[in-house]
Amino acid sequence: MKGQANNNGAVFSGAGNRKEFFSCVKRVVVKVGSGILTEETGLNLKMVKNLSQQLAELHATGREIILVSSGAVAAGVRKMQLAKRPTEIPEKQAAAAVGQASLINEYELAFEEHNVKVAQVLLTRDDLAARRRYLNARNALQTLLAWKVLPIINENDTVVVAELKFGDNDNLSAMIAQLLDADVVINLTDIDGLYTSDPRTCSDAKIVPYVERITSALEQSASCHTGQHGTGGMASKVIAAKKAHAAGIPMIVAGGATSGVLKKIFDGEEVGTFFAPKNKKMAGKKCWLGFAANPKGLFMIDKGAANALVNNGKSLLPVGIKAVEGAFGVGAPVRVVDLDGRELGIGLTNYSSADARKIKGKPSSELESILKHKAYDEVIHRDNLVVTFEDQEENP
């Protein structure tokens, strides 16, 4: 398929055989958004049953299914007979608390008709930011899948605060896919996929069937439109696809209201937009470090160090550090940025912020005389560094 450019110059190229790819898929994360699960009166029960039937059919083929589902607030609005969706945080959290019970109950009833057991899993970003809790979450979910139970995951909106939010369930679905080393993420939404331009304002807008690489131009062109009930929009789906791409996991964005959409996808039909993965999957620890860990500070580095990290696969040495921000200890995750403030990666530091400030800009040969000890030549070793620079491929 010939490359295709959108109105902002982002280039999209052709795809391989979808049917062949999906015939090998064993573990899949399906995310369904509020725009699909809700209607004017709240939770769309007909859609919950329809989606559950499609997922149960996939489950019956022996595939492992993880569902990331929005809809708790909408279910709370319906149950409390509220006139409209609340906008104040305490009211939204209360609606989520009321609605989450109804949401999981509706799913349980719907899946019970197909003899599929489900489990409710509520998470905050803090649950995945801490390495031990990240591993605990993975072990629990792995056990559920081994038991043939279908996990239904949502953000714990009742207690989460801004700094502990995933942002939206698009982001959460990508992180869950990384956590469980899924084969693919299917993001079901109220739009049929990524378009060459905004279909609301451009009559000749066409679906982009395949995206090989997510560039900054593509991110900027993605629509920020969110439906009445949603929190993400296409922009958040592109960001989530970028995270999945970096981990070596493909993502499909497709219209959840399309009849039999999951069967069509697994039959290899060209439904929605297929975001291709990197050729090589990222190791589990690096997935956590790059996308789940909560950085405690940053190192600003010079041009030479940036080139060494991004293009030559090198470790970060103190001589390349121009500035240190934040307060952190040894082993903390720290962002690495260039002189323009662009994030290049995230790594685990061998030195505390206090010691890093003392040795920044210094050659490794002087560290022992400055600190009266020398633990490492590198401030961040390559094995503990994930390059996240958006338009570059990380060297192995």
N, C-alpha and C positions, 0 to 999 in steps of 0.2 A: 504494500500500500504506500502510495506516495505521501511524503510529509505534508502537513497541513498547518497553516499559521492562523492564529486568531487576530482580532483587531489590535492587540497589543504586541504582536510579533512573536508570541510564544509558539514554538514549533513542536508538532506532534507527529510521530511516525507510526508505521504499521505494526501489527501484532502477529503473534504466531497462532497456533491452533488452540482455540479455547477449549474445545471438547476434549482434546488430548490432555490439556492441563488439568481440567476439573475431574477427569477420570482418576487422577492420582491423588486428589485432595482427600486427606483423612481427617484433619482437624480444622474446623472453620469457626471464626467469630462472626456472628451476625449482629449488626447494630441496627436498631429500629428507632427512628426519631419521633419526637412529639408531633410533628406535622402529619405523620401517618397514623399515630395512635389516638389522636384526639379529634373531636368534633365540637360543635357549638355548645353542647350540653356537658362536655367533659370527655371522659374516656370512651373511645369507640370500641364497644364490645364486639361488634361484628368483625372488626379488623383484628382484634386480639385472637378470636377463634380462627380466623382465616390464616393468620401468621402461624399460630400454633400447629395447625394441621400441616402446613408446608414444612415446618421444622421437624414435626414428628415423622413425616415421610422420609426426610433426609436421615433422621436418626435411625430409622428402620433399616437403612442400607448399611449400617455399621459405622457411619461417620460419627465423629465426636463434635457435638454442637455446643457452643457457648453463646448465650444470648445477652447482649448489652441493651437494656431496654429503658427508654425514657417513659414518662407517663404518670409518675407518682403525683405530681402537682395536679394534673388534669383529673386524675381519679379522685383526689381530695376535693376539688371544685365540684365534681359531680355528686359526691357523697354528702357534702355539706350544703349542697344546693346554693352555692354562691352565684351571684349575678355575673361575675367576671373573674378572670384569673387575677389573683392578688399581685401587687407590685412591691409592697413593703416586705423586707426580709423576714421579720417574725411571722407574718401571715403566710408567706411562701413556705417557710419551714414547717409551720403548723399544718398547712395543706398537704405537704409532702408526707408528714407523719401519719395523717389520716389516710391519705391516698395510697401509700406504699402497701399497707395491709390489704386494701382492696385490689390493687394491681396484682400482687402475687397470688391472691386468692383466685382472681379471674384466670390467670395463667394456669394455676394448678387444676382448676376445674376443666379448662380447655384441653390441657395435655392429658388429663386423666382419661378422657374419652379415647385416647390413642395409646393408653397403657405406658405412658412416659412419666417417670418421676422427675420432679424439679426441685431445685434448692435456691433459696434467696441468699445473695451475697451483696452486702452494702459496704462500700469502700470510700475512703477519703484519700487524697494524694499522700498524706502522711503515712498511710498504711504501706505504700509502695516506696516512699522516699527512704525509709530506714531499711538497710539491707536485710536484717534479720526478719523483719515483718514482711518484707517482699518475698523472702524464701518461704515463710510460713504460709502466706497467701497462695503461693504457687503449689506448695505441697497439699494444701487443703483442696484446691481446685483439681489437682491431678488425681486425688483420691476420689472425688466426686465423679470424674470422668471414668475412672476405673470401675466404679460402681454402676456405670451406665446411667448416671443421673445427669440431667441437663441443668447446668448452673444458669441462673438469671441474675445478672449483675447490674447494679445501678449505683450512682453516687449517693452517699449518705447525706442527702440534702437537709435532713432535720438538724444535724449538729455541725455540718461543715461551715467553716468561715472562709473568707475570701482567699487568704494565703494558703489554705489547704485544699482548694478546689482544683479539680482536673481542668476546669474551664468549660468543658461540655463533654457529652458522651461520645462525640467523634474522637476526641483526644483519648478518652478512656478506652475506647475500643482498640485503638492502635497500641496502647500500653498493655492491655490484656493479651493481645496477639503476641507481643514481644515476650510477655511474662510466660506464656504457655507454648511458645515456639509454634504458633499456628501456621497452617499452610496458606491461608488467605483470610482477608477481612471483607465481608460483604456489608456495605453501608446502605441501608434502605431509607430513602428520604422522599420528600414530596416534590422532587424534581428528577427528571429522567436521567440525569448525568451532567457532565461538564459540557457546556456549549462553547462554540467558537466566539460567541458574543452573547450579551444579555438577551434571552428570548422574550423578555417582557417589553423590550424597546426596539428590538431588531428583528424584522420579519424573516430575514434569511439566515437566522442563527441555526447552526447545525450541531448535532451531538458529536463530540469528539470520542471516537470509540477506543482510542489507545493513547496513553501518555507514557513515553519512555523515561523522561527525566523531568523533575519538577524544578524549574528555574525561578529566580526572583521575579522575572517578567510574568510567569504564569501565576505566581502567588498574587501579584498586584492586580492581575486581570480578573481573578476569581470574584464573583459577586459576593457582597457582604449582606445580601438580602436575607432576612430571616422571616419565616412565616409567623402567623399570629401566635403560635404556641412554641416555636423553636427558639434556640439560643445560639445556634452556630451559623448556619448559612453555608454556601459553597466554599467560602474562604476557609472555614474551620475544617471542612472535609479535605481540602487540598493540603492543609498543614498536617492533618492526621495521616494522609496518604504519604506525605514526605517522610514522616517518622517511620511508617511501616516500610517504605522504600529503603531507608537507611539500614533497617534491620534485616533486609532481604525478604520481606513479606509483601506480596501484591495486595492491592485493594480494588474492589469494584464499587462504584457509586451508581446506584440504579433506583428507579422509581418503585417504591414499595407498594403502590396501589395497582401496579401492573398485574394483571391476572396471571397467577402461577409463576411469578417472577423468579422464585428460587429454582424451580424445575427448569425454566428456560435457561437460567445461568448455568446450571450443571449439565444441561444438554448441549452446551457449547454455543448457544445462540448469542449473537452480538447485541447484548442488552447492556445499556448504561456505558460507563467509561471504565476501562481497565487501566489502573495505574501499575506500571511494571515495577518489579523489585530490583535491587542491586543483584549482581550475579552471585555474590557470596553472602551467606547469612552471617549476621553478627553474633558473636558468642554471647551467652546469657548474661555474664557479668558486665559486658560492655553495653548491652541493651539497658540494664539497670542504670549504669553510670551515665549513659548518654541521654536517657529519656525519663528516668524515674527519680534519680538522686536529686536532692535539694542543695544546690551550690551554696557555700558559706562565704564566698568572697571571689576575688578575681585577680589574675595576673595580666597586666598589659605588656605585650612583648613587641620587640622591634621587627622590622621588615625581614631581616635575615633569619630570625628565629621562626617567624611565621612561615616562611618558605620551607624551612627545615621540617617543621611539623606537618604542614598540609601536603607538600609535594614530595618530600624525601623520606617520610616515615621515621623521623628522628624523635628523640626525647627532648624535653625542655630543660635547658641548662640555665643556671642563674645569670650568666653573662647576657642573655637575651631579654631579661626582664627589665622593663622600664618603670613599672609602678605596681604596687600591691595594695589592694583594697579589702576591707573586711577584717574580722577577727576569727581565726580558726586554728585548729590544732593539727598535729600530724595525722595524716590519713583522711582528712576532710575532702569532700568533692569541691573543686574550685573551677570557675570558668576561666578560659583563656581567650583574650580578645586582642585584636591588632590595634595599631595606633589610631585607627578611625572608630574604634569601639565595636567592630564587627566580631561576633562570636566565632571563634575558630574551633573550639572544642571544650570538653570538660574532662578533668583528670583528678586523680587522687594525689595530694601533695605529700612529699616526703619531709617537708619542713613546715613548722608553724608560721603564722603570719608575722610574728615578731622576728623570728630568725630569717624569714624570707626578705623582710625589709632590710636587714643587715647585709645580706649577700647579693641583693639584686644588682645586676650590672657587673658582677665580679666573676673572674674566671674560677673554675672549679678547683684549681691548684691553690687558691687562697682561702678556701672555706675553713679549713682546720685552724688557721691562724686567726681568722675573724671570730669564729664561734667557739674556739677551744675544743672543738670536736668536729668530726666530719662523718655523717652517717652515709650520705650518697653524693655522687657527682651530679646526679640529675635532681632537679626540683620535682619534675613529674616524669616517671619512666614511661616509655612508649607502651608498655604492656598495660599500664593503668591510665591510658589516655584514649578518648574517643574524639575523633575529628568530626565536627558537625557542620563545617563551613558549607553553605548551601549549594554552591555551584561547582564544588570540587569532589572528586572521588577519593576516598581514603585509600592510601597505599596499604597493603597487607603488612 
